Amino acid sequence: MDNVGYVALSRNAGLRRELDAIANNIANISTNGYRREGAVFAEHVKAIENGDPSLSIATMSRRYVDLSAGEVSITKNPLDFAIEGEGFFLVEAGDGQHLTRDGAFSTNAEGELVSSTGARVLDDAGGAIVIPPQASSITASSDGFIYADGQAIGRLGVVTADPAFMTRQGQNSFRAENGFEPVETPSIRQGAVEGSNVNPVAEIARLIEVQRTYEASQRFSQDDGERINRTIRTLGQSV
């Protein structure tokens, strides 16, 4: 494959991955606490011998997570919580502790507070939060303390992590590869959930733009392939 082919192939591969990210964003427009993904492209320039111009290849270097807030909706469910400002809820996962902004919680058969995916919601010490079955009133303070009939039963674990080291996991959560730190003064709203931060209009417009660019890049690759075939046929006829 010549240099033109490598340039086109690397570009197409990056655009395809960006299309996948955009499609995933659109699919999660209605997912509570979802954080959209974007793509970061980098240009790699390589010097070519014999005085020829340098070769420039654009590739998708990584994805980034958009941490801007989503719209908060009032549910009046006492087990629903929304974080206003920075931070993620801490939940238990099979491979450790994960982070999520989805605060649509409920209780399991043991009375433990769990996320919408069934993962145990953890307190600020990393333990489960148990809701007494006989409690008639569940309230929460703005700093995350939960009370059952006026008695404190735990504080929601709210943490923050470096977005550059956050890896998206299944079930709308992240793993903090570089660890996480507690948010000292979280701002919690009870009876509310945060929605996705995906802007559907902007995302669909971006989808159309990337798709057109991808198709144009494909046509460029096909045209270059035809050019090579014509050259080979011409050289073959002249022999």
Contacts in CASP RR format, 6 or more apart in sequence:
PFRMAT RR
TARGET T0000
AUTHOR 0000-0000-0000
METHOD contacts of the structure
MODEL  1
MDNVGYVALSRNAGLRRELDAIANNIANISTNGYRREGAVFAEHVKAIEN
GDPSLSIATMSRRYVDLSAGEVSITKNPLDFAIEGEGFFLVEAGDGQHLT
RDGAFSTNAEGELVSSTGARVLDDAGGAIVIPPQASSITASSDGFIYADG
QAIGRLGVVTADPAFMTRQGQNSFRAENGFEPVETPSIRQGAVEGSNVNP
VAEIARLIEVQRTYEASQRFSQDDGERINRTIRTLGQSV
1 9 0 8 1.000
2 228 0 8 1.000
3 48 0 8 1.000
3 55 0 8 1.000
4 224 0 8 1.000
5 221 0 8 1.000
5 224 0 8 1.000
6 55 0 8 1.000
6 57 0 8 1.000
7 55 0 8 1.000
7 56 0 8 1.000
7 57 0 8 1.000
7 58 0 8 1.000
8 217 0 8 1.000
8 220 0 8 1.000
8 221 0 8 1.000
8 224 0 8 1.000
9 221 0 8 1.000
10 57 0 8 1.000
10 58 0 8 1.000
10 59 0 8 1.000
11 57 0 8 1.000
11 58 0 8 1.000
11 59 0 8 1.000
11 217 0 8 1.000
12 214 0 8 1.000
12 217 0 8 1.000
12 218 0 8 1.000
12 221 0 8 1.000
13 59 0 8 1.000
13 60 0 8 1.000
14 39 0 8 1.000
14 41 0 8 1.000
14 59 0 8 1.000
14 60 0 8 1.000
15 60 0 8 1.000
15 210 0 8 1.000
15 213 0 8 1.000
15 214 0 8 1.000
15 217 0 8 1.000
16 214 0 8 1.000
17 39 0 8 1.000
17 60 0 8 1.000
17 63 0 8 1.000
18 38 0 8 1.000
18 39 0 8 1.000
18 60 0 8 1.000
18 210 0 8 1.000
19 207 0 8 1.000
19 210 0 8 1.000
19 211 0 8 1.000
19 214 0 8 1.000
21 37 0 8 1.000
21 38 0 8 1.000
21 39 0 8 1.000
21 63 0 8 1.000
22 38 0 8 1.000
22 203 0 8 1.000
22 206 0 8 1.000
22 207 0 8 1.000
22 210 0 8 1.000
23 207 0 8 1.000
24 37 0 8 1.000
25 36 0 8 1.000
25 37 0 8 1.000
25 38 0 8 1.000
25 198 0 8 1.000
25 203 0 8 1.000
26 198 0 8 1.000
26 200 0 8 1.000
26 203 0 8 1.000
26 204 0 8 1.000
26 207 0 8 1.000
28 34 0 8 1.000
28 36 0 8 1.000
28 172 0 8 1.000
28 196 0 8 1.000
28 198 0 8 1.000
29 196 0 8 1.000
29 198 0 8 1.000
29 200 0 8 1.000
29 203 0 8 1.000
30 195 0 8 1.000
30 196 0 8 1.000
31 102 0 8 1.000
31 172 0 8 1.000
31 195 0 8 1.000
31 196 0 8 1.000
32 101 0 8 1.000
32 102 0 8 1.000
32 103 0 8 1.000
32 104 0 8 1.000
32 116 0 8 1.000
32 172 0 8 1.000
32 193 0 8 1.000
32 194 0 8 1.000
32 195 0 8 1.000
32 196 0 8 1.000
33 70 0 8 1.000
33 100 0 8 1.000
33 101 0 8 1.000
33 102 0 8 1.000
33 103 0 8 1.000
33 172 0 8 1.000
33 193 0 8 1.000
33 194 0 8 1.000
33 195 0 8 1.000
33 196 0 8 1.000
33 197 0 8 1.000
34 101 0 8 1.000
34 102 0 8 1.000
34 172 0 8 1.000
34 195 0 8 1.000
34 196 0 8 1.000
34 197 0 8 1.000
34 198 0 8 1.000
35 65 0 8 1.000
35 66 0 8 1.000
35 67 0 8 1.000
35 101 0 8 1.000
35 196 0 8 1.000
35 197 0 8 1.000
36 65 0 8 1.000
36 66 0 8 1.000
36 196 0 8 1.000
36 197 0 8 1.000
36 198 0 8 1.000
36 203 0 8 1.000
37 63 0 8 1.000
37 64 0 8 1.000
37 65 0 8 1.000
37 66 0 8 1.000
37 168 0 8 1.000
38 63 0 8 1.000
38 64 0 8 1.000
38 65 0 8 1.000
38 66 0 8 1.000
39 60 0 8 1.000
39 62 0 8 1.000
39 63 0 8 1.000
39 64 0 8 1.000
40 60 0 8 1.000
40 61 0 8 1.000
40 62 0 8 1.000
40 63 0 8 1.000
40 64 0 8 1.000
41 58 0 8 1.000
41 59 0 8 1.000
41 60 0 8 1.000
41 61 0 8 1.000
42 58 0 8 1.000
42 59 0 8 1.000
42 60 0 8 1.000
42 61 0 8 1.000
43 56 0 8 1.000
43 57 0 8 1.000
43 58 0 8 1.000
44 56 0 8 1.000
44 57 0 8 1.000
44 58 0 8 1.000
44 59 0 8 1.000
45 54 0 8 1.000
45 55 0 8 1.000
45 56 0 8 1.000
45 57 0 8 1.000
46 54 0 8 1.000
46 55 0 8 1.000
46 56 0 8 1.000
46 57 0 8 1.000
47 54 0 8 1.000
48 54 0 8 1.000
48 55 0 8 1.000
64 163 0 8 1.000
64 164 0 8 1.000
65 163 0 8 1.000
65 166 0 8 1.000
65 168 0 8 1.000
65 174 0 8 1.000
66 197 0 8 1.000
67 86 0 8 1.000
67 163 0 8 1.000
68 197 0 8 1.000
69 84 0 8 1.000
69 85 0 8 1.000
69 194 0 8 1.000
69 197 0 8 1.000
70 194 0 8 1.000
70 195 0 8 1.000
70 196 0 8 1.000
70 197 0 8 1.000
71 194 0 8 1.000
71 195 0 8 1.000
72 82 0 8 1.000
72 84 0 8 1.000
72 189 0 8 1.000
72 192 0 8 1.000
72 193 0 8 1.000
72 194 0 8 1.000
72 195 0 8 1.000
73 192 0 8 1.000
73 193 0 8 1.000
73 194 0 8 1.000
73 195 0 8 1.000
74 191 0 8 1.000
74 192 0 8 1.000
75 104 0 8 1.000
75 191 0 8 1.000
75 192 0 8 1.000
75 193 0 8 1.000
76 191 0 8 1.000
77 104 0 8 1.000
77 191 0 8 1.000
78 137 0 8 1.000
78 138 0 8 1.000
78 139 0 8 1.000
78 140 0 8 1.000
78 190 0 8 1.000
78 191 0 8 1.000
79 105 0 8 1.000
79 106 0 8 1.000
79 107 0 8 1.000
79 113 0 8 1.000
79 131 0 8 1.000
79 138 0 8 1.000
79 191 0 8 1.000
80 103 0 8 1.000
80 104 0 8 1.000
80 105 0 8 1.000
80 190 0 8 1.000
80 191 0 8 1.000
80 192 0 8 1.000
80 193 0 8 1.000
81 89 0 8 1.000
81 103 0 8 1.000
81 105 0 8 1.000
81 140 0 8 1.000
81 144 0 8 1.000
81 156 0 8 1.000
81 188 0 8 1.000
81 189 0 8 1.000
81 190 0 8 1.000
81 191 0 8 1.000
81 192 0 8 1.000
81 193 0 8 1.000
82 103 0 8 1.000
82 188 0 8 1.000
82 189 0 8 1.000
82 191 0 8 1.000
82 192 0 8 1.000
82 193 0 8 1.000
82 194 0 8 1.000
83 89 0 8 1.000
83 101 0 8 1.000
83 158 0 8 1.000
83 186 0 8 1.000
83 187 0 8 1.000
83 188 0 8 1.000
83 189 0 8 1.000
83 194 0 8 1.000
84 187 0 8 1.000
84 188 0 8 1.000
84 189 0 8 1.000
85 187 0 8 1.000
86 160 0 8 1.000
86 183 0 8 1.000
87 99 0 8 1.000
87 101 0 8 1.000
87 158 0 8 1.000
87 159 0 8 1.000
87 160 0 8 1.000
87 183 0 8 1.000
87 186 0 8 1.000
88 99 0 8 1.000
88 100 0 8 1.000
88 101 0 8 1.000
88 158 0 8 1.000
88 159 0 8 1.000
88 160 0 8 1.000
88 161 0 8 1.000
88 174 0 8 1.000
88 180 0 8 1.000
89 99 0 8 1.000
89 100 0 8 1.000
89 101 0 8 1.000
89 102 0 8 1.000
89 103 0 8 1.000
89 115 0 8 1.000
89 121 0 8 1.000
89 156 0 8 1.000
89 157 0 8 1.000
89 158 0 8 1.000
90 97 0 8 1.000
90 98 0 8 1.000
90 99 0 8 1.000
90 121 0 8 1.000
90 122 0 8 1.000
90 126 0 8 1.000
90 156 0 8 1.000
90 157 0 8 1.000
90 158 0 8 1.000
90 159 0 8 1.000
90 180 0 8 1.000
91 97 0 8 1.000
91 98 0 8 1.000
91 99 0 8 1.000
91 100 0 8 1.000
91 115 0 8 1.000
91 119 0 8 1.000
91 120 0 8 1.000
91 121 0 8 1.000
91 122 0 8 1.000
91 173 0 8 1.000
92 98 0 8 1.000
92 119 0 8 1.000
92 120 0 8 1.000
92 121 0 8 1.000
92 122 0 8 1.000
92 128 0 8 1.000
93 119 0 8 1.000
93 169 0 8 1.000
93 173 0 8 1.000
93 175 0 8 1.000
95 175 0 8 1.000
96 175 0 8 1.000
97 122 0 8 1.000
97 126 0 8 1.000
98 119 0 8 1.000
98 169 0 8 1.000
98 173 0 8 1.000
98 174 0 8 1.000
98 175 0 8 1.000
99 159 0 8 1.000
99 161 0 8 1.000
99 166 0 8 1.000
99 173 0 8 1.000
99 174 0 8 1.000
99 175 0 8 1.000
99 176 0 8 1.000
99 180 0 8 1.000
100 115 0 8 1.000
100 119 0 8 1.000
100 172 0 8 1.000
100 173 0 8 1.000
100 174 0 8 1.000
101 194 0 8 1.000
102 115 0 8 1.000
102 116 0 8 1.000
102 172 0 8 1.000
102 173 0 8 1.000
102 193 0 8 1.000
102 194 0 8 1.000
103 115 0 8 1.000
103 116 0 8 1.000
103 193 0 8 1.000
103 194 0 8 1.000
104 115 0 8 1.000
104 116 0 8 1.000
104 193 0 8 1.000
105 113 0 8 1.000
105 114 0 8 1.000
105 115 0 8 1.000
105 116 0 8 1.000
105 121 0 8 1.000
106 113 0 8 1.000
106 114 0 8 1.000
106 116 0 8 1.000
107 113 0 8 1.000
107 114 0 8 1.000
107 131 0 8 1.000
108 114 0 8 1.000
108 118 0 8 1.000
108 120 0 8 1.000
110 130 0 8 1.000
111 130 0 8 1.000
111 131 0 8 1.000
111 133 0 8 1.000
112 120 0 8 1.000
112 121 0 8 1.000
112 128 0 8 1.000
112 129 0 8 1.000
112 130 0 8 1.000
112 131 0 8 1.000
113 120 0 8 1.000
113 121 0 8 1.000
113 128 0 8 1.000
113 129 0 8 1.000
113 130 0 8 1.000
113 131 0 8 1.000
113 146 0 8 1.000
114 120 0 8 1.000
114 121 0 8 1.000
115 121 0 8 1.000
116 172 0 8 1.000
117 171 0 8 1.000
117 172 0 8 1.000
117 173 0 8 1.000
119 171 0 8 1.000
119 173 0 8 1.000
120 127 0 8 1.000
120 128 0 8 1.000
121 128 0 8 1.000
121 129 0 8 1.000
121 156 0 8 1.000
121 157 0 8 1.000
122 128 0 8 1.000
122 129 0 8 1.000
122 157 0 8 1.000
123 129 0 8 1.000
123 154 0 8 1.000
123 155 0 8 1.000
123 156 0 8 1.000
123 157 0 8 1.000
124 154 0 8 1.000
124 155 0 8 1.000
124 156 0 8 1.000
124 157 0 8 1.000
124 158 0 8 1.000
124 182 0 8 1.000
126 157 0 8 1.000
129 146 0 8 1.000
129 153 0 8 1.000
129 154 0 8 1.000
129 156 0 8 1.000
130 153 0 8 1.000
131 138 0 8 1.000
131 148 0 8 1.000
131 153 0 8 1.000
132 148 0 8 1.000
132 149 0 8 1.000
132 153 0 8 1.000
135 148 0 8 1.000
135 149 0 8 1.000
136 149 0 8 1.000
137 147 0 8 1.000
137 148 0 8 1.000
137 149 0 8 1.000
137 150 0 8 1.000
138 146 0 8 1.000
138 147 0 8 1.000
138 148 0 8 1.000
139 146 0 8 1.000
139 147 0 8 1.000
139 150 0 8 1.000
139 190 0 8 1.000
140 146 0 8 1.000
140 147 0 8 1.000
140 156 0 8 1.000
140 188 0 8 1.000
140 190 0 8 1.000
141 147 0 8 1.000
141 188 0 8 1.000
142 187 0 8 1.000
142 188 0 8 1.000
142 189 0 8 1.000
143 155 0 8 1.000
143 185 0 8 1.000
143 186 0 8 1.000
143 187 0 8 1.000
143 188 0 8 1.000
144 155 0 8 1.000
144 156 0 8 1.000
144 157 0 8 1.000
144 158 0 8 1.000
144 186 0 8 1.000
144 188 0 8 1.000
145 152 0 8 1.000
145 154 0 8 1.000
145 155 0 8 1.000
145 156 0 8 1.000
146 152 0 8 1.000
146 153 0 8 1.000
146 154 0 8 1.000
146 155 0 8 1.000
146 156 0 8 1.000
147 153 0 8 1.000
156 186 0 8 1.000
156 188 0 8 1.000
157 182 0 8 1.000
157 186 0 8 1.000
158 182 0 8 1.000
158 183 0 8 1.000
158 186 0 8 1.000
158 188 0 8 1.000
159 176 0 8 1.000
159 180 0 8 1.000
159 181 0 8 1.000
159 182 0 8 1.000
159 183 0 8 1.000
160 180 0 8 1.000
160 181 0 8 1.000
160 182 0 8 1.000
160 183 0 8 1.000
161 174 0 8 1.000
161 176 0 8 1.000
161 178 0 8 1.000
161 179 0 8 1.000
161 180 0 8 1.000
161 181 0 8 1.000
162 176 0 8 1.000
162 178 0 8 1.000
162 179 0 8 1.000
164 178 0 8 1.000
165 176 0 8 1.000
165 177 0 8 1.000
165 178 0 8 1.000
165 179 0 8 1.000
166 174 0 8 1.000
166 175 0 8 1.000
166 176 0 8 1.000
166 177 0 8 1.000
167 174 0 8 1.000
167 175 0 8 1.000
167 177 0 8 1.000
168 174 0 8 1.000
169 175 0 8 1.000
END
